């Protein structure tokens, strides 16, 4: 019953957010501020995540494909396709669930337990429009941008790891990446990041917006938001792959 109650409250919050999305003047400043927090502030961690993911993929692929009968260009093909279609989106989203999602849940949860949200509503503000809508929109718009960053640094990290370890020359790596490149791979990655951005920010907003129980309740809401976001991201990844591939 609690699960159904949570689902109903979450759906109600999304419906209120959709209705409030037209009140741009209410959340205009918060929206651009959230774009900076979600996007710009997350670039360093996404760069590191993408770089080391690509590096590890190259080293492991070279180890597993160490055969005279398999061309070295295959390594570049495997690394590039794996990063673009799966790793850049999923691993980055799991990292962002901890960084962006936890921040959102903590901020809104603190505002809820300290009655700041109640104060906003008593002053006539639409708290959903002011607090929830800009965070969700920022996630939807900025996650695909972070996907580009993760993909670029993932491919670059794979290339550099191949050069440093001597496992694959640059020419073979690039040849394999170009040979098996499919534009749909990029489109699919962008679609996934749109969905993941919505999932992480909306769940985090829900958990924070309805937080209860003081400081301990805020901590619980933040933990639940992060864990639930990761689980739903993995479930959505499976469903999108089953439907679109």
C-alpha positions as CSV (number, residue, x, y, z in Angstrom):
1,X,0.0,0.0,0.0
2,X,2.9,2.4,0.8
3,X,4.3,1.8,-2.7
4,X,0.9,2.7,-4.3
5,X,0.6,5.8,-2.1
6,X,4.1,6.9,-3.1
7,X,3.3,6.3,-6.8
8,X,0.1,8.4,-6.4
9,X,1.9,11.2,-4.7
10,X,4.7,11.1,-7.3
11,X,2.2,11.2,-10.2
12,X,0.4,14.1,-8.5
13,X,3.6,16.0,-8.2
14,X,4.4,15.4,-11.9
15,X,1.0,16.6,-12.9
16,X,1.3,19.7,-10.8
17,X,4.8,20.3,-12.3
18,X,3.3,19.9,-15.8
19,X,0.6,22.4,-15.1
20,X,3.1,24.8,-13.5
21,X,5.6,24.6,-16.4
22,X,3.8,27.5,-18.1
23,X,4.6,29.9,-15.2
24,X,8.1,30.7,-16.6
25,X,8.3,34.0,-14.9
26,X,8.1,32.2,-11.5
27,X,11.1,29.9,-12.1
28,X,13.1,31.8,-14.7
29,X,16.0,32.7,-12.5
30,X,16.0,29.4,-10.6
31,X,16.0,27.5,-13.9
32,X,19.2,29.1,-15.2
33,X,20.8,28.7,-11.8
34,X,19.9,25.0,-11.8
35,X,21.3,24.6,-15.3
36,X,24.6,25.7,-13.9
37,X,24.4,23.4,-10.9
38,X,23.3,20.4,-12.9
39,X,25.4,20.9,-16.0
40,X,28.5,23.1,-15.4
41,X,29.2,21.9,-11.9
42,X,29.0,18.3,-13.0
43,X,31.4,18.5,-15.9
44,X,34.6,17.7,-13.9
45,X,33.2,14.4,-12.4
46,X,31.7,13.4,-15.8
47,X,35.1,14.1,-17.5
48,X,36.9,11.8,-15.0
49,X,34.1,9.2,-15.2
50,X,34.2,9.1,-19.0
51,X,38.0,9.1,-19.3
52,X,38.6,6.2,-17.0
53,X,35.7,4.2,-18.3
54,X,37.1,4.5,-21.8
55,X,40.6,3.7,-20.5
56,X,39.5,0.5,-18.7
57,X,37.4,-0.6,-21.6
58,X,40.4,-0.4,-24.0
59,X,42.7,-2.3,-21.6
60,X,40.2,-5.0,-20.9
61,X,39.2,-5.4,-24.6
62,X,42.9,-5.6,-25.6
63,X,43.5,-8.3,-22.9
64,X,40.4,-10.4,-24.0
65,X,41.1,-10.0,-27.7
66,X,44.8,-10.8,-27.6
67,X,44.8,-13.0,-30.7
68,X,46.6,-12.9,-34.1
69,X,43.4,-13.7,-35.8
70,X,41.5,-10.6,-34.5
71,X,42.5,-7.2,-36.0
72,X,43.4,-4.5,-33.6
73,X,40.7,-2.2,-35.1
74,X,38.1,-4.4,-33.4
75,X,39.2,-2.9,-30.1
76,X,38.4,0.6,-31.2
77,X,35.0,-0.6,-32.5
78,X,34.1,-2.3,-29.3
79,X,35.2,0.6,-27.1
80,X,33.5,3.3,-29.1
81,X,30.2,1.5,-29.5
82,X,30.2,0.4,-25.8
83,X,30.8,4.0,-24.7
84,X,28.3,5.7,-27.0
85,X,25.4,3.2,-26.7
86,X,25.7,2.3,-23.0
87,X,28.5,3.3,-20.7
88,X,28.6,7.1,-21.3
89,X,24.9,7.3,-20.5
90,X,24.4,4.7,-17.8
91,X,27.6,5.2,-15.7
92,X,27.3,9.0,-15.9
93,X,23.7,8.8,-14.8
94,X,24.5,6.6,-11.8
95,X,27.2,9.1,-10.8
96,X,24.8,12.0,-11.3
97,X,22.2,10.3,-9.2
98,X,24.6,10.6,-6.3
99,X,25.7,14.1,-7.1
100,X,22.7,15.9,-8.6
101,X,20.0,13.7,-7.1
102,X,21.3,13.8,-3.6
103,X,21.8,17.6,-3.7
104,X,18.2,18.2,-4.9
105,X,16.7,15.8,-2.3
106,X,18.7,17.4,0.5
107,X,17.9,21.0,-0.5
108,X,14.1,20.4,-0.8
109,X,14.1,18.1,2.2
110,X,15.7,20.8,4.3
111,X,13.3,23.4,3.1
112,X,10.4,21.1,3.9
113,X,11.4,20.2,7.5
114,X,12.3,23.8,8.3
115,X,8.9,24.9,6.9
116,X,10.4,27.1,4.2
117,X,8.1,25.5,1.6
118,X,5.1,26.2,3.8
119,X,6.3,29.8,4.1
120,X,6.5,30.2,0.3
121,X,3.0,28.9,-0.1
122,X,1.6,31.2,2.6
123,X,3.1,34.1,0.7
124,X,1.2,33.0,-2.4
125,X,4.1,31.3,-4.3
126,X,3.5,28.1,-6.3
127,X,6.1,26.0,-4.5
128,X,6.0,23.3,-7.2
129,X,6.7,25.9,-10.0
130,X,9.4,27.6,-7.9
131,X,11.2,24.6,-6.7
132,X,10.4,21.4,-8.7
133,X,9.9,22.6,-12.3
134,X,13.3,24.3,-12.8
135,X,15.2,21.3,-11.4
136,X,13.4,18.8,-13.6
137,X,13.8,21.0,-16.7
138,X,17.5,21.5,-16.0
139,X,18.0,17.8,-15.7
140,X,16.2,17.1,-18.9
141,X,18.2,19.7,-20.8
142,X,21.7,19.3,-19.3
143,X,22.0,15.5,-19.0
144,X,22.3,15.1,-22.8
145,X,25.1,17.8,-22.8
146,X,26.9,15.8,-20.1
147,X,26.5,12.7,-22.3
148,X,28.5,14.5,-25.0
149,X,31.2,15.3,-22.5
150,X,31.3,11.7,-21.2
151,X,31.4,10.3,-24.7
152,X,34.3,12.6,-25.9
153,X,36.4,11.9,-22.8
154,X,35.5,8.2,-22.9
155,X,36.7,7.9,-26.5
156,X,39.8,10.0,-25.7
157,X,40.6,8.0,-22.6
158,X,40.4,4.8,-24.6
159,X,42.7,6.2,-27.3
160,X,45.2,7.4,-24.8
161,X,45.2,4.1,-22.8
162,X,45.8,2.2,-26.1
163,X,48.8,4.4,-26.9
164,X,50.3,4.3,-23.3
165,X,50.0,0.5,-23.0
166,X,50.9,-0.2,-26.6
167,X,47.8,-2.4,-27.0
168,X,46.3,-0.6,-30.0
169,X,47.8,2.0,-32.3
170,X,45.9,5.3,-32.9
171,X,45.3,4.4,-36.5
172,X,43.7,1.1,-35.7
173,X,41.6,2.5,-32.9
174,X,40.2,5.3,-35.1
175,X,39.7,3.0,-38.0
176,X,37.6,0.6,-35.9
177,X,35.6,3.4,-34.4
178,X,34.8,4.9,-37.8
179,X,34.1,1.5,-39.5
180,X,31.4,0.4,-37.1
181,X,29.9,3.8,-36.2
182,X,26.1,4.0,-36.5
183,X,24.4,7.4,-36.1
184,X,21.5,5.7,-34.4
185,X,23.9,4.9,-31.5
186,X,24.2,8.6,-30.7
187,X,20.5,9.2,-31.0
188,X,19.8,6.4,-28.7
189,X,22.3,7.8,-26.2
190,X,20.6,11.2,-26.3
191,X,17.2,9.6,-25.8
192,X,18.5,7.7,-22.8
193,X,19.9,10.8,-21.2
194,X,16.7,12.7,-21.7
195,X,14.9,10.0,-19.9
196,X,17.5,9.5,-17.2
197,X,17.6,13.2,-16.5
198,X,13.9,13.3,-16.0
199,X,14.0,10.2,-13.8
200,X,16.8,11.3,-11.5
201,X,15.6,14.9,-11.0
202,X,11.9,14.1,-10.6
203,X,12.4,11.3,-8.1
204,X,14.8,13.4,-6.1
205,X,12.4,16.3,-6.1
206,X,9.6,14.0,-4.9
207,X,11.7,12.5,-2.1
208,X,12.9,15.9,-0.9
209,X,9.5,17.7,-1.4
210,X,7.7,15.2,0.9
211,X,10.5,14.7,3.4
212,X,9.5,14.4,7.1
213,X,11.1,13.8,10.4
214,X,13.8,16.6,10.8
215,X,17.4,16.0,10.0
216,X,17.1,12.3,10.1
217,X,14.2,12.4,7.7
218,X,16.2,14.5,5.3
219,X,19.1,12.0,5.4
220,X,16.6,9.1,4.8
221,X,15.0,11.0,1.9
222,X,18.4,11.7,0.3
223,X,19.4,8.1,0.6
224,X,16.1,6.8,-0.8
225,X,16.3,9.3,-3.7
226,X,19.7,8.2,-4.7
227,X,19.0,4.4,-4.4
228,X,15.6,4.6,-6.1
229,X,17.0,6.8,-8.9
230,X,19.8,4.2,-9.7
231,X,17.3,1.3,-9.7
232,X,14.8,3.1,-12.0
233,X,17.6,4.2,-14.3
234,X,18.7,0.6,-14.7
235,X,15.2,-0.5,-15.3
236,X,14.6,2.3,-17.9
237,X,17.9,1.3,-19.6
238,X,16.6,-2.2,-20.0
239,X,13.2,-1.0,-21.3
240,X,14.6,1.5,-23.8
241,X,17.0,-1.1,-25.1
242,X,14.2,-3.6,-25.5
243,X,12.0,-1.1,-27.3
244,X,14.4,0.9,-29.4
245,X,17.1,-1.5,-30.4
